[in-house]
Amino acid sequence: MTNIKSIAIDGPVASGKTTVGRIVARRLGFRFLDTGLMYRAVTWVALQRDIGLEDGDTLAAMAEGLTMDLVPGSGDDRLLADGEDVTEHLRDPKVDAGVSFVSRVSGVRTVLVKGQREMAERDDFVMVGRDIGTVVLPNARLKVYLGASVDLRARRRHHEISKEAGEALPYEQVLADLTRRDRIDSERADSPLRAAPDAIRVETDDLDIEGVVERILAMVE
Ligand code: DC
């Protein structure tokens, strides 16, 4: 791996990594990749093809055969799976509910990690996910791990969902779902959510988005 400029940002659900990563990428003139969207795309396509989310072998074979392209658009990049724009489906509640199962499958991870590394070989990226600093880009120029209390993250997620869906889910349900996903992501055998030993931890409870962005840009310099 020759890439040395890309930046890895990892953290749990609703730690702010996507919002922050996108802004940091823009300021640095780097491309941005939210790797969670790739796991979501595999989940969406599997649901479309009636593949059971417990069927690891079939999921891995499907991921292997799936072509994924990130296409810059006027707003956020679009994600194409086998040429079809699946961007709008990636936050579907069915995908939310199933993606932790898909991202546990080692065969799926191997395929997606390979694609992510190839992208970082070609361009400078701010890449966000769970295993970027530990597995995908262990030689990233900078590794950041964003932390935030579970209560703050659940409140953020609750707010996001209410805005997206236009209706409020009970806070307790959002908290329970987030805690469940944290547990699956942290306890899985392959590439569990962890801060890399050389990652710089930023606790975001007392910082706004701009504050976190400024900290990361200062580290880059
Ligand atoms: O960040 P997110 O909520 O969109 O991620 C969706 C799922 O994918 C979540 O269960 C964690 C998993 N994921 C992963 O295992 N590795 C990554 N690099 C990114 C996401």
Boltz pocket constraint, residues with backbone or C-beta under 6 A from the ligand:
constraints:
  - pocket:
      binder: B
      contacts: [[A, 13], [A, 35], [A, 36], [A, 37], [A, 39], [A, 40], [A, 99], [A, 100], [A, 103], [A, 128], [A, 129], [A, 130], [A, 131], [A, 132], [A, 181], [A, 185], [A, 191]]
      max_distance: 6.0
